[in-house]
Structure formats: structure tokens, C-alpha cells
Amino acid sequence: MSPQVPRRRVPGPARARTTGRPAPARTPHTIRLGSPKPRLRLVSVALTLVMAAFVVRLLQVQAVDASAYSAKASENRFASYTLAAERGEITDRKGVALATSVDAYDITADPKMFTPQESKAPDAPAQAAALLAPILGKDAKEIASRLATKNTRYVVLARRQTPQVWNQIKDLQKVFADKAAVDRKNNGPGANVLAGVFKEDSSKRVYPNGDLAAGILGYVNADGKGGGGLESALDKKLAGKDGELTYAQSGGRRVPTAGSSEKPAVPGADIELTIDRDIQWAAQSAISEQVEKSGADRGYVIVQDTRTGEVLAMANAPGFDPNDLGKAGSAAMGNAALQDVYEPGSTAKVMSMAAVLEEKKATPETHVEVPNRLHRGDRLFKDDIDHPTWYLTLNGVLAKSSNIGTILATGQLGNTQAEANKVLYSYLNKFGIGQPTGLNYPGESRGILAKPENWSTSQQFTIPFGQGLSLNAMQAASVYSTIANGGVRIEPTLVRGTKGPDGRFTPAKAPAQTRVVSHETAKALAQMLESVVDDQEGTGTKARIPGYRVGGKTGTSNRVDPATGRYKGYTASFAGFAPADDPRITVYCAIQNPTKGSYFGGQICGPIYKKVMEFALKTLRIAPTGTAPAGLPVTYDVAPPPAPQPAPRTGPQPGQ
């Protein structure tokens, strides 16, 4: 046998114990790593979702909600304010300013700058209000409330303040700014309670002549818009168009290096009136003096160019100063010459006479027998004074202002009283009674004139002499201008034209003209009106003007008290024109409820007419006429009754 070679031990698992059975085979153990793919997928999905969310949000911000965010950003970054248009001037016919605008400032504030965080003061609105109130003339609580307004960065504290007011505020701001700087150096909060107050350029309406023509001009309200008179009626033309300035801001202050956009304001148009400032002054002075002297409620004077219809003056007393509305009484702030309505009295008789002459029912020399009393309808009529039977011409009826004579004359206008009423109504209507004057003035009254079929029994006989109908002062003046203009009524005008921002003058539209009576009738009426002033028996002798022929008519009527609706007191008036043979100027005066001295129109309004007419004639350089008046008869001679004849004898006579 070959020798045995010993076996080499092979490393391996421990040998099984000898059991007589072979040991089972074992599989080697292998360590395996997890797959990274699921984790990568999960991370990828998560990142994708996150990116998708960012993309969606980005799309929403930059595309869907871009305009909203842009607007919000602009709102915070940019500030805009209105560039107020310069209000146009109102001038008289010679270009003299009656209403103009001067530089002013709107005082504004940024409420955010009055919060404790921004102002460094816990009660900044209250502290600032206490400082600003006496300067602005405002209530401190109101200012504090505005400064504490939330969710806004712009409030207006006061509008149209003078440069002096802003200078006071600016001086205070400097004082507080200096104190705040010193406080910060000492490690203090550096509070400045006025840092958030600013100014914006604006303008303020001023009336250089005070209360002169205030009734015509009106006024502007706190917002700078027309609040009355022509300021209101012509507000769109005067106001122009506001502009807008947009600029970048930070902390409530403009950033000078950033861009800005501006839409310029368009100035308003200038308005040239027909009013003559000097004649307006004369009229206003005269009526104001007489109203005070008579203890009257109010009065008005109107001066009109008879050839053009232009109103040269329209004065009211009492008046008001539009520069200081706080002291103006509410009753005086309108234009009473256009808004008051009243019964005119005897100044209306000229319309009755116009109807009688135009219808050829009489001539100026027609005889009218006027008794002391006249029974008509349900009343017994009388004149202002008791008198024996008057033997007057139609001219004398007007000169002596006889109510009874006027009733008798107008009774000839128709075969029946109803027919006469219709004829008279047609003439009153053509003269403009019960119709708009044509001025288009705010609040103007058209008067009261009922249809003839609605006239009461007494109105049929009172309307001819001026009671039972109502008018305003402008309508009354227009009646006399119509006669002075040869029977053609020209609608009155207050505006001559406008001048736009380009400097071009645009004349006002020509007023409407209407023939009311013939030239012959108008000439006869003018001569009859001369008798009222020139004849010793006329009621208007106090209106005489040396060197000029004057035609006019007095009026004294019962007045309806607006408080009670009953007759109380009187309306005194006088209307006329000059020169009577070649009329140029009409002047009308009325005084309501005089309580001192005389209440007759010829006595208290005649002198006003004379004073204003003389001034107007001289101002307009109208030469005296130099011709003698017509001298129409006022009365007529009554033939004496025939002498009694002896009774005829009966029976045989001697010598027969």
C-alpha cells in the first residue's frame, strides 16, 4: 500500500459532529443593498410638486393677478392729486374785474404719518390738531378725526387757504423738525407731529369790490363751485377742467428723481357782463341809502339800455359781501330784483294805456269823465285821493294816475267785460308779464298772471291799474324799455360774451325781439309819460332832470306780506326813461314796505330815479335833447250848461 498523505484542512464551516450521517450542505449568506430608484422617484415627485406650485403662483402673480398687484404697488408707490383749473374772471363791460381768483393752497395730510409708529408720538393727531385748529379756523376735534383716518394716505384739512396760512404752518413744521433732530441726537424718539402736513396748489375766489353787484354775481361754495347767481348759472364755463399730477412718493414725500405724469388743467373762460361798474355803484348806493332812510324791508334798482336790452345795473338792498358769507343773511344772498314778485300798482297802467291806444279805442286827448267813486262788480272803486268829478283826457288819466279813469278806458277794449279782459291779457302777456325774462338766472320768478277766464270779479277791474297780478323788478323795467324802444321788446341780457383760454372773445347770442305795439303807439305813450313828470298836475315831478326830457310813471300799491299772505304795507315804485324824445336809458326803482316817512312812489322812488338816471346819462355821455316836450293836455274844459230860456208866452201878444 502506498503510504497515506495527510489531507490539508480546508477552512470552512465547522464540521458536524459525527453522527454517522453526512453533514447537510450550507448556502453562503449574501448582504444586498436597497434599490435607490423609489427614493429618487419620491424626491423627484416632491420637487416637481414644489416647482409646480411656484410656477402656478408665478403665473398667477405675473399673468392672472398682474394688474391688481401692479395697481396695489402703484398705489403705495405713486401719489396723485388734482390740478385745480383756474376759475375764469367775471368782469364788467369795460373789463373791470368783479370776481377773480388768487393763488391759494389746499392743506392736506397723510394719516399714516400720524400713527404712533411713524410720528413717534402716542397722540400725534390730537397734538397736531391743537396746533392747526387756530391757524385754519377749524374745530380741533374735526381735524384730529381726519388725521386719525384709517386705510388712506390722503385727507384734506382745509381748502383754499391763503399763502399766509401755509407760511404759519411751515414755520411750525420747522420748529418741530429742529426739536426732533435734537431729540434724536440725545437718543430720544425724535417725535414730529406736523411732518405729515402738506400743501397743494389751489386758488381762492375773491370779489375786489366787496358787496358791489353781489346779487348778480352770487358766490362760490366751500368746494369752489358756483353756489348762487351767475357763479352758479355759468359754473361750467367758469370752472374749466381740472388736471391731474401723478408722482412717485416715499414716506408721504415726492421723490424728485422719479418720473411723473401730468395732465394739465384747462382754465375756465372769462365772462364779460353788460354791467357798468360805476352805474352799478350809483344805483346800489342810492337804493341802500333810501331803504335805510325809509325803514323798508328791501329795494331794487335796475338800469337798462333801451336799444340793446343790456342791463347796466341791477342793485339790491340790503346786499351781502361774497368774500365773507359767514356774515351774510340768508334773505339777502339771492337776487331779489329777479326773485321777488309783487303787485306793481300804477306803473302797470302804461300797459293798459298801450292796449287802448293800439286797439284805437281812444287817443291821448280822448275825454274821460272821472267820478269820485265807481261801482263795478262787487266793489266800489276810488282813486288815491277824494276829488270832485275830474274831466281828464286819457293823457290826464295817466298823469294823475287815476284808477277809475283806467277802469273806464280799458272797459272800451271789448263789447263785454269778458272780451275786454281777453284783449288786455294779450297785451300784458306780450309785454312779458307771467313770462321768463330771458336772463335764465337761477331762482328767477316769472311772476303771476292768471288766464282771463280765471280773473275774479274784482280782478277784472284791479288788474288794469296794477293790482291782482305780480311781476319782478326786471319785468317792470322791461315794460318801459319796450315803449322807449319804439314798441319792440328786447329780452334783457346780463352777459356780453366770453373769452376762452385762447384769448378769443365770443359774443353772446343776440337776444330775442318781439314787437308789442306799433311805433306810433309807443311814441304817443312816451309823450303821455312825459306829462307825468313835466306837468304840474303829474305825480312824478320829483323825477325831473334839467336839460333832459323825462318820461316816467309813479306806482304805489298795496303789498302782500309774504309772512301772512295778507295785504300789509305798500310797494312804492317809479319807472321811466330818458331822453324821452330819443330814449337811451330806462331806470326802475321799487321799495318794499317803507315804514318811515312817505310811502308814495313819486316821493321816495322819484328822487332815486333822478339820481341814478343823471349819473347814467353823464357816464354814458348822452347829450341833452334841448327840445320842448309835447305838452299834451291833462284836462279838458267842460262847457257850461246852457242858460235857462224864458217860458214861451201863451195867448195874444202886444202888438198883435
C-alpha positions in Angstrom: 0.0 0.0 0.0 1.1 3.3 -0.7 1.8 5.4 2.1 -1.2 7.8 3.1 -0.7 11.5 2.5 -2.3 13.5 5.2 -5.2 15.9 3.9 -5.0 19.6 4.2 -7.7 21.2 6.3 -9.8 23.4 4.2 -11.2 26.3 6.0 -14.9 26.2 6.1 -17.8 25.7 8.3 -17.2 23.7 11.5 -17.6 20.2 10.9 -20.6 18.5 12.1 -20.4 16.2 14.9 -20.0 12.7 13.9 -23.4 11.2 14.0 -22.9 8.6 11.4 -24.7 10.7 8.9 -23.3 13.1 6.4 -23.5 16.9 7.3 -26.0 18.9 5.2 -24.7 21.4 2.7 -25.0 25.1 3.6 -25.7 28.1 1.3 -23.3 31.1 1.8 -25.2 34.4 3.3 -25.1 37.4 0.9 -25.8 41.1 2.1 -27.8 43.1 -0.5 -28.2 47.0 -0.6 -31.9 48.6 -1.1 -32.7 50.0 -4.6 -32.4 53.9 -4.7 -34.9 54.3 -7.5 -38.1 54.6 -5.3 -36.5 57.2 -3.2 -35.4 59.1 -6.2 -38.8 58.9 -7.7 -40.3 60.2 -4.4 -37.9 63.1 -4.2 -38.5 63.9 -7.9 -42.2 64.0 -7.4 -41.9 66.2 -4.3 -39.6 68.6 -6.1 -41.9 68.6 -9.1 -44.8 69.5 -7.0 -42.9 72.3 -5.2 -41.8 73.7 -8.6 -45.3 73.4 -10.0 -46.6 75.3 -7.0 -44.0 78.0 -7.6 -44.8 78.1 -11.3 -48.5 78.3 -10.7 -48.0 81.1 -8.2 -45.7 82.9 -10.6 -48.2 82.7 -13.4 -50.9 83.9 -11.0 -48.8 86.9 -9.9 -47.4 87.8 -13.3 -50.3 87.0 -15.5 -53.6 86.5 -13.8 -53.3 89.0 -11.0 -50.6 91.2 -12.5 -52.8 94.2 -12.9 -54.1 94.0 -9.4 -50.7 93.7 -7.8 -49.4 96.4 -10.2 -52.1 98.7 -9.1 -51.5 98.0 -5.4 -47.8 98.6 -5.9 -48.5 101.9 -7.7 -51.0 102.9 -5.0 -48.3 102.6 -2.4 -45.5 104.0 -4.5 -47.3 106.7 -6.6 -49.5 109.5 -5.4 -51.9 111.5 -7.5 -53.6 114.8 -6.8 -55.9 117.1 -8.8 -54.5 120.1 -10.5 -57.3 122.6 -10.0 -58.3 124.6 -13.0 -58.1 128.4 -12.6 -61.6 129.7 -12.5 -62.4 132.4 -15.1 -62.9 136.0 -14.1 -66.2 137.9 -14.2 -65.8 141.5 -15.4 -68.0 144.4 -16.2 -68.5 145.7 -19.7 -65.2 147.6 -19.6 -63.1 144.7 -18.4 -63.0 145.7 -14.7 -62.8 142.6 -12.5 -65.9 141.9 -10.4 -64.9 138.4 -9.5 -61.4 136.9 -9.8 -59.2 134.1 -8.4 -55.9 134.4 -6.5 -53.3 131.8 -5.5 -54.2 129.7 -2.5 -53.4 126.3 -1.0 -55.3 123.2 0.0 -53.9 122.0 3.3 -53.7 118.2 3.2 -52.3 115.4 5.4 -51.1 111.8 5.3 -52.8 110.0 8.2 -50.2 107.2 8.2 -47.6 109.7 9.3 -49.7 110.4 12.4 -49.7 106.8 13.7 -47.5 106.2 16.8 -45.0 104.2 14.7 -44.4 106.9 12.2 -44.8 110.0 14.3 -43.1 108.6 17.4 -45.8 110.2 19.5 -48.8 108.3 21.0 -51.3 111.1 20.4 -50.0 112.8 17.3 -53.5 113.5 15.7 -54.6 115.4 18.9 -51.4 117.3 19.3 -51.3 118.3 15.6 -55.0 119.3 15.7 -54.4 121.6 18.7 -51.7 123.4 16.7 -53.6 123.6 13.4 -57.1 124.5 14.5 -56.4 128.2 15.4 -54.5 128.6 12.1 -57.1 127.0 9.9 -60.1 128.3 11.8 -61.4 124.8 12.2 -62.6 122.7 15.1 -59.7 120.7 16.7 -61.8 117.6 17.1 -62.7 117.6 13.5 -59.1 117.9 12.4 -58.0 115.2 14.8 -60.6 112.9 13.4 -59.4 113.4 9.9 -55.7 112.9 10.9 -56.7 109.6 12.5 -58.5 108.3 9.4 -57.5 104.7 8.6 -56.8 103.0 5.3 -55.9 106.2 3.5 -52.9 108.3 2.9 -54.7 111.5 1.9 -57.1 113.7 3.7 -58.0 117.4 3.2 -57.9 119.6 6.3 -58.8 122.9 4.7 -59.3 124.2 1.2 -58.3 127.5 -0.4 -56.1 128.9 2.3 -54.0 132.0 1.7 -50.2 131.8 1.4 -50.0 133.4 4.8 -51.8 130.4 6.4 -49.4 128.0 4.8 -46.4 130.0 5.9 -47.6 129.8 9.6 -47.9 126.0 9.3 -44.5 125.8 7.5 -42.8 127.8 10.3 -44.3 125.4 12.9 -43.1 122.4 11.0 -39.5 123.8 11.0 -39.7 124.3 14.8 -40.8 120.7 15.4 -38.4 119.3 12.9 -35.5 121.1 14.7 -36.7 119.8 18.1 -37.0 116.2 16.7 -33.4 116.4 15.3 -32.0 117.5 18.7 -34.1 114.8 20.5 -32.7 112.0 18.2 -29.1 113.2 18.9 -29.9 112.6 22.6 -31.2 109.1 21.8 -34.8 110.2 22.1 -37.6 109.2 19.8 -37.5 112.4 17.8 -41.2 112.9 17.6 -42.6 115.3 14.9 -46.4 115.6 14.9 -46.5 118.0 11.9 -44.4 116.1 9.4 -47.4 114.7 7.7 -49.0 118.1 6.8 -48.7 119.2 3.2 -50.0 121.8 0.7 -51.4 121.6 -2.8 -51.7 124.5 -5.2 -55.2 125.8 -5.5 -57.0 129.2 -5.9 -59.4 131.3 -3.9 -62.3 133.3 -5.3 -62.3 137.0 -4.3 -64.6 139.9 -5.1 -62.5 143.1 -5.3 -65.5 145.4 -4.9 -67.0 143.7 -1.9 -70.8 143.7 -2.0 -71.0 145.5 -5.4 -73.2 143.5 -7.7 -73.2 140.6 -5.3 -76.8 139.8 -6.1 -75.8 139.3 -9.8 -72.5 137.6 -9.2 -73.6 135.2 -6.5 -70.8 133.2 -4.8 -68.8 130.0 -4.7 -69.2 127.3 -2.1 -66.6 125.6 0.0 -65.8 123.2 -2.8 -65.0 126.1 -5.2 -68.2 125.6 -7.2 -70.8 128.2 -8.0 -73.3 128.4 -5.2 -75.5 131.2 -6.4 -76.1 133.8 -9.0 -74.1 133.8 -12.2 -71.3 131.9 -10.5 -73.8 129.0 -10.4 -75.5 129.6 -13.7 -72.2 129.8 -15.6 -70.3 127.4 -13.5 -69.3 125.0 -16.3 -67.8 127.8 -18.4 -66.1 129.5 -15.4 -64.7 126.3 -13.8 -62.7 124.9 -16.7 -61.4 121.3 -16.5 -59.2 120.0 -13.7 -55.9 118.3 -14.5 -54.0 115.5 -12.6 -50.4 115.1 -11.4 -49.1 111.6 -10.6 -45.6 111.2 -9.0 -43.5 108.7 -7.1 -43.5 109.2 -3.3 -41.9 107.7 -0.3 -42.9 108.4 3.3 -45.5 110.8 2.0 -43.0 113.0 0.2 -42.3 113.3 -3.5 -39.3 111.6 -4.9 -37.7 114.2 -7.2 -35.6 111.8 -9.2 -38.5 109.5 -10.1 -40.7 110.1 -13.1 -44.1 111.8 -13.0 -47.0 112.3 -15.4 -49.1 115.4 -15.6 -52.4 116.1 -17.3 -52.6 120.0 -17.4 -55.6 121.8 -16.2 -57.7 123.8 -18.7 -58.5 127.3 -17.3 -62.1 128.5 -17.2 -63.5 131.1 -19.6 -63.7 134.8 -18.6 -67.2 136.2 -18.6 -67.9 139.8 -19.6 -71.1 141.2 -18.3 -73.3 144.0 -19.6 -73.0 145.7 -16.2 -71.2 149.0 -15.9 -69.4 149.1 -12.5 -69.8 152.8 -12.0 -73.5 152.9 -12.8 -73.9 149.8 -10.6 -72.2 151.6 -7.7 -74.5 154.7 -8.2 -77.7 152.5 -8.2 -76.6 150.4 -5.2 -75.6 153.5 -3.2 -78.9 155.3 -3.9 -81.2 152.3 -3.1 -79.2 151.3 0.0 -79.5 154.8 1.4 -83.2 155.1 0.7 -84.1 151.7 2.1 -82.3 152.5 5.4 -83.9 156.0 5.5 -87.4 154.6 4.9 -87.1 151.7 7.3 -88.0 149.4 4.4 -87.7 145.7 4.1 -85.7 145.9 0.8 -85.5 147.7 -2.5 -84.1 147.3 -6.0 -82.9 149.5 -8.9 -82.5 148.4 -12.5 -80.8 150.3 -15.3 -81.2 149.1 -18.8 -80.0 150.2 -22.3 -83.3 150.6 -24.2 -81.7 150.0 -27.6 -79.9 146.7 -26.8 -81.7 145.3 -23.8 -78.4 145.2 -21.9 -78.7 145.5 -18.1 -76.3 148.2 -17.0 -77.1 147.9 -13.3 -79.1 145.6 -11.1 -78.8 146.7 -7.4 -80.4 145.2 -4.3 -80.6 146.4 -0.8 -79.8 145.0 1.7 -77.0 143.1 0.0 -74.1 140.9 1.1 -70.4 140.5 0.8 -69.5 137.3 -1.0 -66.0 137.5 0.5 -67.5 136.9 3.9 -70.5 134.6 3.6 -70.5 133.9 7.3 -71.9 137.4 8.0 -74.4 137.3 5.2 -78.1 137.0 6.0 -79.9 134.2 4.1 -82.6 136.6 2.9 -80.0 138.9 1.3 -78.0 136.3 -0.5 -80.2 136.0 -3.6 -81.1 138.5 -6.3 -84.4 140.0 -5.1 -84.7 142.1 -8.2 -85.4 138.8 -10.1 -86.7 136.6 -7.4 -89.2 138.8 -5.5 -92.7 139.1 -7.0 -95.1 141.8 -6.1 -98.1 143.8 -7.3 -96.7 146.7 -9.3 -99.5 149.2 -8.9 -99.8 152.2 -11.1 -96.6 151.6 -13.1 -98.6 148.9 -14.8 -101.1 151.4 -16.1 -98.9 152.1 -19.1 -99.7 148.6 -20.4 -103.4 149.3 -20.1 -103.0 152.6 -22.0 -100.9 150.8 -24.6 -103.8 148.4 -25.3 -106.3 151.2 -25.5 -104.2 153.2 -27.9 -103.1 150.2 -30.0 -106.7 149.0 -30.4 -107.6 152.5 -31.4 -110.3 152.8 -28.7 -109.0 156.2 -27.7 -106.3 158.8 -28.3 -104.2 160.7 -25.7 -106.7 163.6 -25.9 -109.9 161.5 -25.6 -112.1 162.9 -22.8 -112.7 160.7 -19.8 -115.1 161.9 -17.1 -113.8 160.5 -13.8 -116.2 160.4 -10.8 -115.2 160.3 -7.2 -116.4 156.7 -6.9 -117.1 154.0 -9.4 -119.2 150.9 -8.8 -118.0 147.8 -10.7 -118.6 144.2 -9.9 -118.7 143.7 -6.2 -116.7 146.7 -5.2 -116.8 150.5 -5.0 -113.6 151.8 -6.6 -111.8 155.1 -5.8 -108.6 157.0 -6.5 -105.8 157.7 -4.1 -107.5 160.9 -3.0 -111.1 162.1 -2.8 -111.9 164.5 -5.5 -114.8 166.1 -7.3 -115.5 164.8 -10.7 -112.4 165.1 -12.8 -112.6 166.0 -16.5 -109.4 164.4 -17.8 -108.0 163.5 -21.1 -106.7 159.9 -21.5 -103.3 161.6 -21.1 -104.5 163.1 -17.8 -105.7 159.8 -16.6 -102.1 158.5 -16.8 -100.6 161.8 -15.5 -102.8 161.9 -12.4 -102.7 158.1 -12.1 -106.5 157.7 -11.8 -107.6 154.1 -11.1 -111.2 155.0 -12.0 -110.1 156.6 -15.3 -108.1 153.5 -16.2 -111.0 151.2 -15.5 -113.2 153.3 -17.7 -110.7 153.4 -20.5 -109.9 149.6 -20.5 -113.6 148.9 -20.4 -113.7 150.0 -24.1 -111.5 147.1 -25.2 -114.4 144.8 -25.8 -118.2 144.8 -26.2 -118.4 142.9 -22.9 -116.1 142.8 -19.9 -115.0 139.3 -20.7 -113.9 140.4 -24.2 -112.1 143.4 -22.7 -110.3 141.1 -20.3 -109.0 138.9 -23.1 -107.7 141.8 -25.0 -105.9 143.3 -22.0 -104.4 139.9 -21.1 -102.9 139.5 -24.6 -101.1 142.8 -24.2 -99.8 142.0 -20.7 -98.6 138.7 -22.0 -96.7 140.3 -24.9 -95.1 142.8 -22.5 -93.6 139.8 -20.7 -95.8 139.6 -17.6 -96.0 136.0 -16.4 -93.2 135.0 -18.8 -89.5 134.3 -18.1 -87.4 137.4 -18.7 -84.9 135.6 -20.8 -81.9 136.0 -18.4 -82.0 132.3 -17.4 -81.0 133.4 -13.9 -81.2 130.7 -11.2 -84.2 131.1 -9.0 -85.8 133.8 -11.2 -89.6 134.1 -10.8 -91.9 134.6 -13.8 -94.5 136.5 -11.9 -98.2 135.7 -11.6 -100.7 136.4 -14.3 -103.8 134.3 -14.4 -105.7 133.4 -17.5 -108.5 136.0 -18.2 -111.2 133.4 -17.7 -109.9 132.9 -14.2 -110.0 136.5 -13.2 -112.2 137.1 -10.2 -114.9 139.7 -10.3 -112.7 142.3 -8.6 -109.6 141.3 -10.6 -111.3 142.3 -13.9 -111.1 145.9 -12.6 -108.0 145.9 -10.5 -105.6 144.3 -13.0 -105.9 147.4 -15.3 -104.4 149.6 -12.6 -101.8 147.1 -11.4 -103.3 145.1 -8.6 -104.2 141.4 -8.9 -101.1 140.5 -11.0 -97.5 140.2 -9.9 -94.1 140.7 -11.5 -90.4 141.1 -10.7 -88.4 144.3 -11.0 -86.7 143.2 -14.2 -90.1 142.6 -15.9 -91.3 146.0 -14.8 -88.2 147.7 -16.2 -88.5 145.8 -19.5 -92.1 147.2 -20.0 -90.7 150.7 -20.1 -87.7 149.8 -22.2 -90.2 148.3 -24.7 -92.0 151.6 -25.0 -88.8 153.5 -25.2 -87.6 151.2 -28.0 -90.5 152.1 -30.2 -92.7 149.2 -29.1 -90.2 146.4 -29.7 -89.4 144.3 -26.6 -85.8 143.0 -26.5 -85.1 140.3 -24.0 -82.8 141.7 -21.2 -79.2 140.4 -21.1 -76.6 140.3 -18.4 -73.7 138.7 -20.4 -72.0 140.3 -23.3 -69.7 137.4 -24.2 -67.0 135.0 -23.1 -63.2 134.9 -23.5 -61.7 131.4 -23.7 -58.2 130.2 -22.6 -57.0 131.1 -26.1 -58.0 134.7 -25.6 -60.7 134.7 -28.3 -63.8 136.7 -27.4 -67.1 135.1 -28.3 -70.1 137.5 -28.2 -73.3 136.2 -26.5 -76.2 135.2 -28.6 -78.4 138.1 -29.8 -81.5 138.4 -27.6 -84.9 137.7 -29.0 -87.0 140.7 -30.1 -90.8 141.0 -30.3 -93.0 143.8 -31.4 -95.6 144.6 -28.8 -97.2 147.8 -30.0 -96.7 150.0 -33.1 -94.1 152.7 -33.3 -97.0 155.3 -33.3 -98.5 153.9 -30.1 -95.1 153.8 -28.4 -94.4 157.4 -29.4 -97.8 158.5 -28.0 -97.2 156.6 -24.8 -93.7 158.3 -24.4 -95.4 161.7 -24.7 -98.1 160.8 -22.2 -95.4 159.6 -19.7 -93.7 163.0 -20.1 -96.8 164.6 -18.7 -96.5 162.5 -15.5 -93.1 164.2 -14.8 -93.4 167.6 -16.7 -96.9 168.7 -16.0 -97.6 170.4 -12.6 -100.6 168.1 -12.1 -98.4 165.0 -12.7 -97.4 162.6 -9.9 -93.7 162.4 -10.9 -92.4 165.9 -10.7 -89.5 164.9 -8.4 -88.0 162.9 -11.3 -87.3 165.9 -13.4 -83.8 166.3 -14.8 -82.7 169.7 -16.0 -81.8 169.7 -19.7 -83.4 166.3 -20.4 -86.9 165.3 -21.4 -88.0 162.6 -19.0 -90.9 160.1 -19.3 -91.9 158.1 -16.2 -94.7 156.8 -14.0 -95.2 156.5 -10.3 -96.6 153.5 -8.5 -98.0 152.9 -5.0 -99.6 149.5 -4.5 -100.9 147.5 -1.5 -98.3 144.9 -0.6 -98.9 141.3 0.2 -96.9 140.3 3.3 -95.0 137.1 2.4 -95.2 136.0 6.1 -99.0 136.2 6.4 -100.3 136.2 2.8 -102.4 139.3 3.6 -102.1 142.9 2.5 -99.8 144.9 4.8 -97.9 148.0 3.9 -97.1 149.3 0.4 -94.8 148.9 -2.5 -93.5 152.2 -3.8 -92.1 152.4 -7.3 -91.1 154.6 -10.2 -90.2 153.7 -13.8 -89.1 155.8 -16.7 -86.7 156.6 -19.5 -84.7 159.5 -20.8 -84.3 161.4 -23.1 -88.0 161.0 -23.7 -87.8 162.1 -27.3 -84.8 159.8 -28.1 -84.7 157.2 -25.3 -81.4 155.6 -24.3 -81.7 154.6 -20.7 -84.5 153.0 -18.6 -84.4 153.2 -14.8 -86.8 151.3 -12.5 -86.9 151.6 -8.7 -89.1 149.8 -6.1 -89.0 149.9 -2.3 -90.9 147.3 -0.3 -92.8 148.2 2.9 -91.4 151.7 3.8 -92.3 152.4 7.4 -90.7 155.9 7.9 -91.9 159.0 6.1 -93.8 158.8 2.8 -94.8 155.6 1.1 -95.8 157.1 -2.3 -93.7 156.1 -5.2 -93.3 159.6 -6.6 -92.0 160.8 -3.2 -89.4 158.2 -2.3 -88.5 156.5 -5.6 -88.8 159.5 -7.9 -85.6 161.1 -6.3 -83.7 157.8 -6.7 -84.7 157.6 -10.3 -83.4 161.1 -10.8 -80.1 160.5 -9.0 -79.4 157.2 -10.9 -80.6 158.5 -14.3 -78.5 161.7 -14.0 -75.4 159.6 -13.2 -76.0 157.1 -16.1 -76.6 159.9 -18.6 -73.3 161.6 -17.6 -71.4 158.3 -17.5 -72.5 157.3 -21.0 -72.1 160.9 -22.2 -75.6 161.2 -23.6 -76.2 164.8 -24.6 -79.3 166.8 -23.5 -82.0 166.9 -26.1 -82.9 170.6 -25.9 -86.3 170.3 -27.4 -89.6 171.1 -25.6 -91.9 168.3 -24.5 -95.2 167.7 -26.4 -97.3 169.3 -23.7 -100.4 167.1 -24.1 -103.4 168.3 -22.3 -104.3 166.8 -18.9 -107.8 168.1 -18.5 -110.5 169.4 -20.8 -112.9 172.3 -20.3 -116.5 171.4 -19.7 -118.9 173.6 -21.5 -121.2 175.4 -19.0 -124.7 174.3 -19.0 -127.0 176.4 -21.3 -128.7 179.4 -19.7 -132.4 178.8 -18.9 -134.7 180.1 -21.6 -137.9 182.0 -20.6 -141.0 180.0 -21.0 -142.9 180.9 -24.2 -146.0 183.1 -23.7 -149.4 181.9 -24.5 -152.3 184.0 -25.7 -152.3 187.2 -27.7 -149.1 189.3 -27.5 -148.9 193.0 -27.5 -148.8 194.5 -31.0 -150.5 191.7 -32.5 
